[in-house]
């Protein structure tokens, strides 16, 4: 896991969760829906922002791929192969 990708993902999730935990307080292995109350719309906003922030094209992921990303670690691990590869 690249520190830059994790940092960007933490910052973007904290931004979407406005008023929730800060980037450093987010648990990489917590379920984003159950723990932080992330809605499907907010998840899409988060994914768009984190993809923009890392240069990974959102088009690399299907709807099913995104649905399977339950934790912040899932997101970071999924993004890693595509960082800097906008499509």
Secondary structure by P-SEA (a helix, b strand, c coil): ccaaaaaaaaaaaaaaaccccccccccccccccccccccaaaaaaaaaaaaaaaccccccccaaaaaacccaaaaaaaacccccccc
